[in-house]
């Protein structure tokens, strides 16, 4: 894991909010979308960046959960 990539991923305000919400427990993309008041595509893009940095993992149930 590259520390610079991790810090860059965490430095973005919306990604930081996502990480803070995930500290409370697993949640689905739709719930993140509602809490951030953002479109699904935007939330998915931010989640992909966090996954790429190795900060989160995805689990597929009926919907994608993080």
CHARMM internal coordinates of N, CA and C (Angstrom, degrees):
IC EDIT
DIST 1 N 1 CA 1.4460
DIST 1 CA 1 C 1.5315
ANGL 1 N 1 CA 1 C 108.22
DIST 1 C 2 N 1.2995
ANGL 1 CA 1 C 2 N 116.10
DIHE 1 N 1 CA 1 C 2 N 126.58
DIST 2 N 2 CA 1.4634
ANGL 1 C 2 N 2 CA 122.94
DIHE 1 CA 1 C 2 N 2 CA 179.48
DIST 2 CA 2 C 1.5229
ANGL 2 N 2 CA 2 C 108.99
DIHE 1 C 2 N 2 CA 2 C -84.98
DIST 2 C 3 N 1.3218
ANGL 2 CA 2 C 3 N 116.46
DIHE 2 N 2 CA 2 C 3 N 118.63
DIST 3 N 3 CA 1.4660
ANGL 2 C 3 N 3 CA 121.05
DIHE 2 CA 2 C 3 N 3 CA -175.73
DIST 3 CA 3 C 1.5231
ANGL 3 N 3 CA 3 C 112.27
DIHE 2 C 3 N 3 CA 3 C -61.67
DIST 3 C 4 N 1.3295
ANGL 3 CA 3 C 4 N 117.52
DIHE 3 N 3 CA 3 C 4 N -33.91
DIST 4 N 4 CA 1.4626
ANGL 3 C 4 N 4 CA 120.43
DIHE 3 CA 3 C 4 N 4 CA 179.42
DIST 4 CA 4 C 1.5281
ANGL 4 N 4 CA 4 C 109.95
DIHE 3 C 4 N 4 CA 4 C -64.71
DIST 4 C 5 N 1.3244
ANGL 4 CA 4 C 5 N 117.99
DIHE 4 N 4 CA 4 C 5 N -42.51
DIST 5 N 5 CA 1.4685
ANGL 4 C 5 N 5 CA 121.62
DIHE 4 CA 4 C 5 N 5 CA 178.21
DIST 5 CA 5 C 1.5243
ANGL 5 N 5 CA 5 C 111.01
DIHE 4 C 5 N 5 CA 5 C -63.22
DIST 5 C 6 N 1.2989
ANGL 5 CA 5 C 6 N 116.13
DIHE 5 N 5 CA 5 C 6 N -40.24
DIST 6 N 6 CA 1.4675
ANGL 5 C 6 N 6 CA 120.62
DIHE 5 CA 5 C 6 N 6 CA 179.13
DIST 6 CA 6 C 1.5235
ANGL 6 N 6 CA 6 C 110.40
DIHE 5 C 6 N 6 CA 6 C -63.45
DIST 6 C 7 N 1.3179
ANGL 6 CA 6 C 7 N 116.69
DIHE 6 N 6 CA 6 C 7 N -47.55
DIST 7 N 7 CA 1.4650
ANGL 6 C 7 N 7 CA 120.09
DIHE 6 CA 6 C 7 N 7 CA -178.61
DIST 7 CA 7 C 1.5231
ANGL 7 N 7 CA 7 C 111.93
DIHE 6 C 7 N 7 CA 7 C -66.35
DIST 7 C 8 N 1.3304
ANGL 7 CA 7 C 8 N 117.65
DIHE 7 N 7 CA 7 C 8 N -38.02
DIST 8 N 8 CA 1.4651
ANGL 7 C 8 N 8 CA 120.72
DIHE 7 CA 7 C 8 N 8 CA 176.79
DIST 8 CA 8 C 1.5277
ANGL 8 N 8 CA 8 C 110.41
DIHE 7 C 8 N 8 CA 8 C -63.24
DIST 8 C 9 N 1.3225
ANGL 8 CA 8 C 9 N 115.90
DIHE 8 N 8 CA 8 C 9 N -42.51
DIST 9 N 9 CA 1.4645
ANGL 8 C 9 N 9 CA 119.86
DIHE 8 CA 8 C 9 N 9 CA -179.69
DIST 9 CA 9 C 1.5230
ANGL 9 N 9 CA 9 C 110.55
DIHE 8 C 9 N 9 CA 9 C -64.00
DIST 9 C 10 N 1.3071
ANGL 9 CA 9 C 10 N 117.30
DIHE 9 N 9 CA 9 C 10 N -38.69
DIST 10 N 10 CA 1.4605
ANGL 9 C 10 N 10 CA 121.24
DIHE 9 CA 9 C 10 N 10 CA -178.02
DIST 10 CA 10 C 1.5234
ANGL 10 N 10 CA 10 C 112.36
DIHE 9 C 10 N 10 CA 10 C -77.66
DIST 10 C 11 N 1.3260
ANGL 10 CA 10 C 11 N 117.98
DIHE 10 N 10 CA 10 C 11 N -21.45
DIST 11 N 11 CA 1.4597
ANGL 10 C 11 N 11 CA 121.71
DIHE 10 CA 10 C 11 N 11 CA -175.15
DIST 11 CA 11 C 1.5258
ANGL 11 N 11 CA 11 C 113.81
DIHE 10 C 11 N 11 CA 11 C -72.80
DIST 11 C 12 N 1.3123
ANGL 11 CA 11 C 12 N 117.86
DIHE 11 N 11 CA 11 C 12 N -21.91
DIST 12 N 12 CA 1.4661
ANGL 11 C 12 N 12 CA 121.77
DIHE 11 CA 11 C 12 N 12 CA -179.56
DIST 12 CA 12 C 1.5313
ANGL 12 N 12 CA 12 C 108.56
DIHE 11 C 12 N 12 CA 12 C -72.84
DIST 12 C 13 N 1.3337
ANGL 12 CA 12 C 13 N 118.19
DIHE 12 N 12 CA 12 C 13 N 128.90
DIST 13 N 13 CA 1.4764
ANGL 12 C 13 N 13 CA 120.55
DIHE 12 CA 12 C 13 N 13 CA -175.57
DIST 13 CA 13 C 1.5313
ANGL 13 N 13 CA 13 C 114.69
DIHE 12 C 13 N 13 CA 13 C -56.54
DIST 13 C 14 N 1.3232
ANGL 13 CA 13 C 14 N 117.86
DIHE 13 N 13 CA 13 C 14 N -42.53
DIST 14 N 14 CA 1.4730
ANGL 13 C 14 N 14 CA 119.63
DIHE 13 CA 13 C 14 N 14 CA -178.66
DIST 14 CA 14 C 1.5297
ANGL 14 N 14 CA 14 C 110.84
DIHE 13 C 14 N 14 CA 14 C -69.79
DIST 14 C 15 N 1.3202
ANGL 14 CA 14 C 15 N 117.40
DIHE 14 N 14 CA 14 C 15 N -40.01
DIST 15 N 15 CA 1.4614
ANGL 14 C 15 N 15 CA 119.52
DIHE 14 CA 14 C 15 N 15 CA 178.32
DIST 15 CA 15 C 1.5246
ANGL 15 N 15 CA 15 C 110.32
DIHE 14 C 15 N 15 CA 15 C -66.15
DIST 15 C 16 N 1.3208
ANGL 15 CA 15 C 16 N 117.01
DIHE 15 N 15 CA 15 C 16 N -35.70
DIST 16 N 16 CA 1.4563
ANGL 15 C 16 N 16 CA 120.16
DIHE 15 CA 15 C 16 N 16 CA 176.49
DIST 16 CA 16 C 1.5243
ANGL 16 N 16 CA 16 C 110.44
DIHE 15 C 16 N 16 CA 16 C -64.07
DIST 16 C 17 N 1.3299
ANGL 16 CA 16 C 17 N 117.06
DIHE 16 N 16 CA 16 C 17 N -40.57
DIST 17 N 17 CA 1.4751
ANGL 16 C 17 N 17 CA 120.82
DIHE 16 CA 16 C 17 N 17 CA 177.19
DIST 17 CA 17 C 1.5257
ANGL 17 N 17 CA 17 C 110.86
DIHE 16 C 17 N 17 CA 17 C -63.07
DIST 17 C 18 N 1.3324
ANGL 17 CA 17 C 18 N 116.39
DIHE 17 N 17 CA 17 C 18 N -39.15
DIST 18 N 18 CA 1.4652
ANGL 17 C 18 N 18 CA 120.30
DIHE 17 CA 17 C 18 N 18 CA 177.37
DIST 18 CA 18 C 1.5197
ANGL 18 N 18 CA 18 C 109.88
DIHE 17 C 18 N 18 CA 18 C -62.34
DIST 18 C 19 N 1.3212
ANGL 18 CA 18 C 19 N 117.00
DIHE 18 N 18 CA 18 C 19 N -47.62
DIST 19 N 19 CA 1.4624
ANGL 18 C 19 N 19 CA 120.63
DIHE 18 CA 18 C 19 N 19 CA 179.36
DIST 19 CA 19 C 1.5207
ANGL 19 N 19 CA 19 C 111.52
DIHE 18 C 19 N 19 CA 19 C -60.35
DIST 19 C 20 N 1.3225
ANGL 19 CA 19 C 20 N 116.67
DIHE 19 N 19 CA 19 C 20 N -41.70
DIST 20 N 20 CA 1.4649
ANGL 19 C 20 N 20 CA 120.31
DIHE 19 CA 19 C 20 N 20 CA 179.01
DIST 20 CA 20 C 1.5219
ANGL 20 N 20 CA 20 C 110.81
DIHE 19 C 20 N 20 CA 20 C -61.99
DIST 20 C 21 N 1.3189
ANGL 20 CA 20 C 21 N 117.00
DIHE 20 N 20 CA 20 C 21 N -41.10
DIST 21 N 21 CA 1.4726
ANGL 20 C 21 N 21 CA 120.44
DIHE 20 CA 20 C 21 N 21 CA 179.49
DIST 21 CA 21 C 1.5233
ANGL 21 N 21 CA 21 C 110.31
DIHE 20 C 21 N 21 CA 21 C -67.33
DIST 21 C 22 N 1.3370
ANGL 21 CA 21 C 22 N 116.75
DIHE 21 N 21 CA 21 C 22 N -38.02
DIST 22 N 22 CA 1.4615
ANGL 21 C 22 N 22 CA 120.05
DIHE 21 CA 21 C 22 N 22 CA -179.35
DIST 22 CA 22 C 1.5267
ANGL 22 N 22 CA 22 C 112.04
DIHE 21 C 22 N 22 CA 22 C -71.03
DIST 22 C 23 N 1.3162
ANGL 22 CA 22 C 23 N 117.95
DIHE 22 N 22 CA 22 C 23 N -19.78
DIST 23 N 23 CA 1.4683
ANGL 22 C 23 N 23 CA 120.50
DIHE 22 CA 22 C 23 N 23 CA 175.28
DIST 23 CA 23 C 1.5254
ANGL 23 N 23 CA 23 C 111.05
DIHE 22 C 23 N 23 CA 23 C -64.25
DIST 23 C 24 N 1.3268
ANGL 23 CA 23 C 24 N 116.75
DIHE 23 N 23 CA 23 C 24 N -25.44
DIST 24 N 24 CA 1.4629
ANGL 23 C 24 N 24 CA 121.34
DIHE 23 CA 23 C 24 N 24 CA 178.65
DIST 24 CA 24 C 1.5177
ANGL 24 N 24 CA 24 C 112.48
DIHE 23 C 24 N 24 CA 24 C -80.52
DIST 24 C 25 N 1.3301
ANGL 24 CA 24 C 25 N 117.23
DIHE 24 N 24 CA 24 C 25 N -11.87
DIST 25 N 25 CA 1.4572
ANGL 24 C 25 N 25 CA 120.88
DIHE 24 CA 24 C 25 N 25 CA 178.58
DIST 25 CA 25 C 1.5119
ANGL 25 N 25 CA 25 C 111.74
DIHE 24 C 25 N 25 CA 25 C 139.38
DIST 25 C 26 N 1.3145
ANGL 25 CA 25 C 26 N 114.54
DIHE 25 N 25 CA 25 C 26 N 172.21
DIST 26 N 26 CA 1.4660
ANGL 25 C 26 N 26 CA 121.61
DIHE 25 CA 25 C 26 N 26 CA -178.76
DIST 26 CA 26 C 1.5200
ANGL 26 N 26 CA 26 C 110.28
DIHE 25 C 26 N 26 CA 26 C -61.72
DIST 26 C 27 N 1.3122
ANGL 26 CA 26 C 27 N 115.85
DIHE 26 N 26 CA 26 C 27 N 142.65
DIST 27 N 27 CA 1.4628
ANGL 26 C 27 N 27 CA 120.91
DIHE 26 CA 26 C 27 N 27 CA 177.96
DIST 27 CA 27 C 1.5260
ANGL 27 N 27 CA 27 C 109.35
DIHE 26 C 27 N 27 CA 27 C -147.06
DIST 27 C 28 N 1.3013
ANGL 27 CA 27 C 28 N 116.73
DIHE 27 N 27 CA 27 C 28 N 160.68
DIST 28 N 28 CA 1.4604
ANGL 27 C 28 N 28 CA 122.44
DIHE 27 CA 27 C 28 N 28 CA -178.31
DIST 28 CA 28 C 1.5271
ANGL 28 N 28 CA 28 C 110.47
DIHE 27 C 28 N 28 CA 28 C -97.16
DIST 28 C 29 N 1.3149
ANGL 28 CA 28 C 29 N 114.71
DIHE 28 N 28 CA 28 C 29 N 160.50
DIST 29 N 29 CA 1.4658
ANGL 28 C 29 N 29 CA 121.11
DIHE 28 CA 28 C 29 N 29 CA -178.51
DIST 29 CA 29 C 1.5244
ANGL 29 N 29 CA 29 C 110.82
DIHE 28 C 29 N 29 CA 29 C -56.34
DIST 29 C 30 N 1.3072
ANGL 29 CA 29 C 30 N 117.47
DIHE 29 N 29 CA 29 C 30 N -42.56
DIST 30 N 30 CA 1.4661
ANGL 29 C 30 N 30 CA 120.68
DIHE 29 CA 29 C 30 N 30 CA -179.57
DIST 30 CA 30 C 1.5187
ANGL 30 N 30 CA 30 C 112.70
DIHE 29 C 30 N 30 CA 30 C -60.18
DIST 30 C 31 N 1.3317
ANGL 30 CA 30 C 31 N 116.63
DIHE 30 N 30 CA 30 C 31 N -38.85
DIST 31 N 31 CA 1.4628
ANGL 30 C 31 N 31 CA 120.34
DIHE 30 CA 30 C 31 N 31 CA 177.76
DIST 31 CA 31 C 1.5237
ANGL 31 N 31 CA 31 C 111.14
DIHE 30 C 31 N 31 CA 31 C -67.51
DIST 31 C 32 N 1.3281
ANGL 31 CA 31 C 32 N 116.57
DIHE 31 N 31 CA 31 C 32 N -40.02
DIST 32 N 32 CA 1.4656
ANGL 31 C 32 N 32 CA 120.29
DIHE 31 CA 31 C 32 N 32 CA 176.88
DIST 32 CA 32 C 1.5215
ANGL 32 N 32 CA 32 C 110.24
DIHE 31 C 32 N 32 CA 32 C -63.74
DIST 32 C 33 N 1.3157
ANGL 32 CA 32 C 33 N 115.97
DIHE 32 N 32 CA 32 C 33 N -40.98
DIST 33 N 33 CA 1.4608
ANGL 32 C 33 N 33 CA 121.47
DIHE 32 CA 32 C 33 N 33 CA 179.74
DIST 33 CA 33 C 1.5272
ANGL 33 N 33 CA 33 C 110.54
DIHE 32 C 33 N 33 CA 33 C -58.68
DIST 33 C 34 N 1.3008
ANGL 33 CA 33 C 34 N 116.24
DIHE 33 N 33 CA 33 C 34 N -44.16
DIST 34 N 34 CA 1.4731
ANGL 33 C 34 N 34 CA 121.17
DIHE 33 CA 33 C 34 N 34 CA -179.78
DIST 34 CA 34 C 1.5256
ANGL 34 N 34 CA 34 C 110.74
DIHE 33 C 34 N 34 CA 34 C -67.25
DIST 34 C 35 N 1.3254
ANGL 34 CA 34 C 35 N 117.17
DIHE 34 N 34 CA 34 C 35 N -46.92
DIST 35 N 35 CA 1.4654
ANGL 34 C 35 N 35 CA 119.64
DIHE 34 CA 34 C 35 N 35 CA -175.95
DIST 35 CA 35 C 1.5286
ANGL 35 N 35 CA 35 C 112.04
DIHE 34 C 35 N 35 CA 35 C -68.18
DIST 35 C 36 N 1.3362
ANGL 35 CA 35 C 36 N 117.66
DIHE 35 N 35 CA 35 C 36 N -30.61
DIST 36 N 36 CA 1.4629
ANGL 35 C 36 N 36 CA 121.07
DIHE 35 CA 35 C 36 N 36 CA 178.93
DIST 36 CA 36 C 1.5230
ANGL 36 N 36 CA 36 C 112.40
DIHE 35 C 36 N 36 CA 36 C -88.42
DIST 36 C 37 N 1.3358
ANGL 36 CA 36 C 37 N 116.36
DIHE 36 N 36 CA 36 C 37 N -13.46
DIST 37 N 37 CA 1.4584
ANGL 36 C 37 N 37 CA 122.02
DIHE 36 CA 36 C 37 N 37 CA -175.94
DIST 37 CA 37 C 1.5312
ANGL 37 N 37 CA 37 C 110.70
DIHE 36 C 37 N 37 CA 37 C 56.30
DIST 37 C 38 N 1.3286
ANGL 37 CA 37 C 38 N 114.81
DIHE 37 N 37 CA 37 C 38 N 48.64
DIST 38 N 38 CA 1.4726
ANGL 37 C 38 N 38 CA 122.19
DIHE 37 CA 37 C 38 N 38 CA -179.42
DIST 38 CA 38 C 1.5151
ANGL 38 N 38 CA 38 C 109.29
DIHE 37 C 38 N 38 CA 38 C -130.18
DIST 38 C 39 N 1.3306
ANGL 38 CA 38 C 39 N 115.12
DIHE 38 N 38 CA 38 C 39 N 161.13
DIST 39 N 39 CA 1.4635
ANGL 38 C 39 N 39 CA 120.49
DIHE 38 CA 38 C 39 N 39 CA 177.48
DIST 39 CA 39 C 1.5273
ANGL 39 N 39 CA 39 C 110.15
DIHE 38 C 39 N 39 CA 39 C -70.82
DIST 39 C 40 N 1.3357
ANGL 39 CA 39 C 40 N 115.61
DIHE 39 N 39 CA 39 C 40 N 154.68
DIST 40 N 40 CA 1.4591
ANGL 39 C 40 N 40 CA 121.62
DIHE 39 CA 39 C 40 N 40 CA -177.64
DIST 40 CA 40 C 1.5239
ANGL 40 N 40 CA 40 C 111.33
DIHE 39 C 40 N 40 CA 40 C -58.99
DIST 40 C 41 N 1.3191
ANGL 40 CA 40 C 41 N 117.93
DIHE 40 N 40 CA 40 C 41 N -39.72
DIST 41 N 41 CA 1.4645
ANGL 40 C 41 N 41 CA 120.82
DIHE 40 CA 40 C 41 N 41 CA -178.78
DIST 41 CA 41 C 1.5287
ANGL 41 N 41 CA 41 C 111.00
DIHE 40 C 41 N 41 CA 41 C -62.62
DIST 41 C 42 N 1.3198
ANGL 41 CA 41 C 42 N 117.06
DIHE 41 N 41 CA 41 C 42 N -39.41
DIST 42 N 42 CA 1.4628
ANGL 41 C 42 N 42 CA 121.16
DIHE 41 CA 41 C 42 N 42 CA 179.12
DIST 42 CA 42 C 1.5253
ANGL 42 N 42 CA 42 C 110.73
DIHE 41 C 42 N 42 CA 42 C -65.78
DIST 42 C 43 N 1.3304
ANGL 42 CA 42 C 43 N 116.35
DIHE 42 N 42 CA 42 C 43 N -46.44
DIST 43 N 43 CA 1.4594
ANGL 42 C 43 N 43 CA 120.78
DIHE 42 CA 42 C 43 N 43 CA 179.79
DIST 43 CA 43 C 1.5256
ANGL 43 N 43 CA 43 C 110.29
DIHE 42 C 43 N 43 CA 43 C -61.67
DIST 43 C 44 N 1.3248
ANGL 43 CA 43 C 44 N 117.11
DIHE 43 N 43 CA 43 C 44 N -43.43
DIST 44 N 44 CA 1.4552
ANGL 43 C 44 N 44 CA 120.94
DIHE 43 CA 43 C 44 N 44 CA 179.02
DIST 44 CA 44 C 1.5252
ANGL 44 N 44 CA 44 C 111.73
DIHE 43 C 44 N 44 CA 44 C -62.00
DIST 44 C 45 N 1.3083
ANGL 44 CA 44 C 45 N 116.56
DIHE 44 N 44 CA 44 C 45 N -38.42
DIST 45 N 45 CA 1.4668
ANGL 44 C 45 N 45 CA 120.76
DIHE 44 CA 44 C 45 N 45 CA 178.16
DIST 45 CA 45 C 1.5335
ANGL 45 N 45 CA 45 C 110.22
DIHE 44 C 45 N 45 CA 45 C -63.70
DIST 45 C 46 N 1.3172
ANGL 45 CA 45 C 46 N 116.94
DIHE 45 N 45 CA 45 C 46 N -42.75
DIST 46 N 46 CA 1.4618
ANGL 45 C 46 N 46 CA 120.15
DIHE 45 CA 45 C 46 N 46 CA 179.59
DIST 46 CA 46 C 1.5321
ANGL 46 N 46 CA 46 C 111.17
DIHE 45 C 46 N 46 CA 46 C -68.20
DIST 46 C 47 N 1.3136
ANGL 46 CA 46 C 47 N 116.66
DIHE 46 N 46 CA 46 C 47 N -37.53
DIST 47 N 47 CA 1.4634
ANGL 46 C 47 N 47 CA 120.58
DIHE 46 CA 46 C 47 N 47 CA 177.18
DIST 47 CA 47 C 1.5278
ANGL 47 N 47 CA 47 C 111.06
DIHE 46 C 47 N 47 CA 47 C -65.54
DIST 47 C 48 N 1.3229
ANGL 47 CA 47 C 48 N 116.89
DIHE 47 N 47 CA 47 C 48 N -38.12
DIST 48 N 48 CA 1.4664
ANGL 47 C 48 N 48 CA 120.65
DIHE 47 CA 47 C 48 N 48 CA 177.80
DIST 48 CA 48 C 1.5260
ANGL 48 N 48 CA 48 C 110.48
DIHE 47 C 48 N 48 CA 48 C -62.52
DIST 48 C 49 N 1.3005
ANGL 48 CA 48 C 49 N 116.81
DIHE 48 N 48 CA 48 C 49 N -39.21
DIST 49 N 49 CA 1.4699
ANGL 48 C 49 N 49 CA 120.81
DIHE 48 CA 48 C 49 N 49 CA 178.03
DIST 49 CA 49 C 1.5275
ANGL 49 N 49 CA 49 C 110.84
DIHE 48 C 49 N 49 CA 49 C -64.44
DIST 49 C 50 N 1.3324
ANGL 49 CA 49 C 50 N 116.56
DIHE 49 N 49 CA 49 C 50 N -41.71
DIST 50 N 50 CA 1.4609
ANGL 49 C 50 N 50 CA 120.55
DIHE 49 CA 49 C 50 N 50 CA 178.29
DIST 50 CA 50 C 1.5308
ANGL 50 N 50 CA 50 C 111.43
DIHE 49 C 50 N 50 CA 50 C -67.21
DIST 50 C 51 N 1.3341
ANGL 50 CA 50 C 51 N 117.23
DIHE 50 N 50 CA 50 C 51 N -38.98
DIST 51 N 51 CA 1.4718
ANGL 50 C 51 N 51 CA 120.61
DIHE 50 CA 50 C 51 N 51 CA 175.54
DIST 51 CA 51 C 1.5163
ANGL 51 N 51 CA 51 C 110.73
DIHE 50 C 51 N 51 CA 51 C -63.34
DIST 51 C 52 N 1.3382
ANGL 51 CA 51 C 52 N 116.60
DIHE 51 N 51 CA 51 C 52 N -43.12
DIST 52 N 52 CA 1.4558
ANGL 51 C 52 N 52 CA 121.27
DIHE 51 CA 51 C 52 N 52 CA -179.71
DIST 52 CA 52 C 1.5201
ANGL 52 N 52 CA 52 C 112.60
DIHE 51 C 52 N 52 CA 52 C -61.31
DIST 52 C 53 N 1.3186
ANGL 52 CA 52 C 53 N 116.32
DIHE 52 N 52 CA 52 C 53 N -31.46
DIST 53 N 53 CA 1.4648
ANGL 52 C 53 N 53 CA 121.09
DIHE 52 CA 52 C 53 N 53 CA 178.51
DIST 53 CA 53 C 1.5296
ANGL 53 N 53 CA 53 C 111.38
DIHE 52 C 53 N 53 CA 53 C -83.72
DIST 53 C 54 N 1.3381
ANGL 53 CA 53 C 54 N 116.33
DIHE 53 N 53 CA 53 C 54 N -5.07
DIST 54 N 54 CA 1.4625
ANGL 53 C 54 N 54 CA 120.32
DIHE 53 CA 53 C 54 N 54 CA 179.31
DIST 54 CA 54 C 1.5164
ANGL 54 N 54 CA 54 C 114.37
DIHE 53 C 54 N 54 CA 54 C 79.55
DIST 54 C 55 N 1.3295
ANGL 54 CA 54 C 55 N 116.89
DIHE 54 N 54 CA 54 C 55 N 19.16
DIST 55 N 55 CA 1.4595
ANGL 54 C 55 N 55 CA 120.58
DIHE 54 CA 54 C 55 N 55 CA -177.47
DIST 55 CA 55 C 1.5248
ANGL 55 N 55 CA 55 C 113.82
DIHE 54 C 55 N 55 CA 55 C -88.21
DIST 55 C 56 N 1.3133
ANGL 55 CA 55 C 56 N 117.07
DIHE 55 N 55 CA 55 C 56 N -23.93
DIST 56 N 56 CA 1.4657
ANGL 55 C 56 N 56 CA 120.78
DIHE 55 CA 55 C 56 N 56 CA -179.74
DIST 56 CA 56 C 1.5231
ANGL 56 N 56 CA 56 C 109.58
DIHE 55 C 56 N 56 CA 56 C -138.80
DIST 56 C 57 N 1.3246
ANGL 56 CA 56 C 57 N 114.70
DIHE 56 N 56 CA 56 C 57 N 162.22
DIST 57 N 57 CA 1.4644
ANGL 56 C 57 N 57 CA 121.95
DIHE 56 CA 56 C 57 N 57 CA 173.70
DIST 57 CA 57 C 1.5163
ANGL 57 N 57 CA 57 C 108.27
DIHE 56 C 57 N 57 CA 57 C -126.11
DIST 57 C 58 N 1.3016
ANGL 57 CA 57 C 58 N 115.06
DIHE 57 N 57 CA 57 C 58 N 153.67
DIST 58 N 58 CA 1.4635
ANGL 57 C 58 N 58 CA 121.65
DIHE 57 CA 57 C 58 N 58 CA -179.21
DIST 58 CA 58 C 1.5207
ANGL 58 N 58 CA 58 C 109.26
DIHE 57 C 58 N 58 CA 58 C -106.02
DIST 58 C 59 N 1.3259
ANGL 58 CA 58 C 59 N 115.42
DIHE 58 N 58 CA 58 C 59 N 143.84
DIST 59 N 59 CA 1.4547
ANGL 58 C 59 N 59 CA 121.39
DIHE 58 CA 58 C 59 N 59 CA 174.23
DIST 59 CA 59 C 1.5119
ANGL 59 N 59 CA 59 C 107.03
DIHE 58 C 59 N 59 CA 59 C -131.24
DIST 59 C 60 N 1.2954
ANGL 59 CA 59 C 60 N 115.90
DIHE 59 N 59 CA 59 C 60 N 128.89
DIST 60 N 60 CA 1.4663
ANGL 59 C 60 N 60 CA 119.24
DIHE 59 CA 59 C 60 N 60 CA -179.44
DIST 60 CA 60 C 1.5286
ANGL 60 N 60 CA 60 C 108.96
DIHE 59 C 60 N 60 CA 60 C -98.06
DIST 60 C 61 N 1.3080
ANGL 60 CA 60 C 61 N 115.18
DIHE 60 N 60 CA 60 C 61 N 122.28
DIST 61 N 61 CA 1.4577
ANGL 60 C 61 N 61 CA 121.63
DIHE 60 CA 60 C 61 N 61 CA 173.31
DIST 61 CA 61 C 1.5299
ANGL 61 N 61 CA 61 C 103.79
DIHE 60 C 61 N 61 CA 61 C -113.97
DIST 61 C 62 N 1.3003
ANGL 61 CA 61 C 62 N 118.65
DIHE 61 N 61 CA 61 C 62 N -111.65
DIST 62 N 62 CA 1.4567
ANGL 61 C 62 N 62 CA 121.54
DIHE 61 CA 61 C 62 N 62 CA 170.39
DIST 62 CA 62 C 1.5301
ANGL 62 N 62 CA 62 C 108.63
DIHE 61 C 62 N 62 CA 62 C -84.12
DIST 62 C 63 N 1.3266
ANGL 62 CA 62 C 63 N 115.58
DIHE 62 N 62 CA 62 C 63 N -29.82
DIST 63 N 63 CA 1.4476
ANGL 62 C 63 N 63 CA 123.05
DIHE 62 CA 62 C 63 N 63 CA 176.68
DIST 63 CA 63 C 1.5222
ANGL 63 N 63 CA 63 C 107.10
DIHE 62 C 63 N 63 CA 63 C -134.01
DIST 63 C 64 N 1.3116
ANGL 63 CA 63 C 64 N 116.03
DIHE 63 N 63 CA 63 C 64 N 169.40
DIST 64 N 64 CA 1.4608
ANGL 63 C 64 N 64 CA 119.02
DIHE 63 CA 63 C 64 N 64 CA 178.87
DIST 64 CA 64 C 1.5209
ANGL 64 N 64 CA 64 C 109.13
DIHE 63 C 64 N 64 CA 64 C -74.34
DIST 64 C 65 N 1.3336
ANGL 64 CA 64 C 65 N 115.50
DIHE 64 N 64 CA 64 C 65 N 129.52
DIST 65 N 65 CA 1.4542
ANGL 64 C 65 N 65 CA 121.85
DIHE 64 CA 64 C 65 N 65 CA 178.16
DIST 65 CA 65 C 1.5257
ANGL 65 N 65 CA 65 C 109.42
DIHE 64 C 65 N 65 CA 65 C -121.92
DIST 65 C 66 N 1.3036
ANGL 65 CA 65 C 66 N 114.74
DIHE 65 N 65 CA 65 C 66 N 149.27
DIST 66 N 66 CA 1.4636
ANGL 65 C 66 N 66 CA 120.90
DIHE 65 CA 65 C 66 N 66 CA 179.88
DIST 66 CA 66 C 1.4961
ANGL 66 N 66 CA 66 C 110.15
DIHE 65 C 66 N 66 CA 66 C -126.42
END
COOR INIT
IC SEED 1 N 1 CA 1 C
IC BUILD
